[in-house]
Amino acid sequence: MVYIRWVDDFWGNCSSIGPYRKLNVRTINEIIVHCSATNCPEYGPKEIRDDHMIVRGWSDIGYHFVIDPTGVIHEGRNLERAGAHVRGRNSHSVGICLMGLDNFTEEQFTSLAVLVRILMKSFGLKEEQVNPHNKYANKLCPNFDLDEWKETHLSDGGKKWKQFMN
């Protein structure tokens, strides 16, 4: 059995879940994957939250989860609340951001695979409901081929990841 340890907030409070927990929140029909669009190591989850709240004037960070280069999953906006990450798609989606521009680590991809599997199982989603930000916006984000990632990490080609959800 695999347990995920993630930081609940940006001040270091931690919890563990596993292999998944049934989430009783708003209707979720999609997971949207993003990147932070910077390779600056000082631009972490707290800085993303500060940018979203102070600079943009939002009520909280726009993403529900941020995955840092070491693979730690930082919980952002509460899943009970709509995100602020893709115009027109926030009310029924979960936003996941990988820190970085184009230099993502295997630890990030591993954590993304486990988190996406947890969310898929929790909300009854299929692989087709996991999409890149650039599907809905004229951006490169998340700066990697999500279909290729799904093939290697979620589909039959990614059988090694299925152990996390059995």
Secondary structure, DSSP 8 states (H G I E B T S, - for coil): ---EEEESSTT--EEEE-S-----SS---EEEEEE-S---TT--HHHHHHIIIIIS--SS-S-SEEE-TT--EEE-S-TTS--SSSTTTGGGEEEEEESSSS---HHHHHHHHHHHHHHHHHHT--GGGEEEGGGTSSS-TTSS-HHHHHHHHTSGGGHHHHGGG-
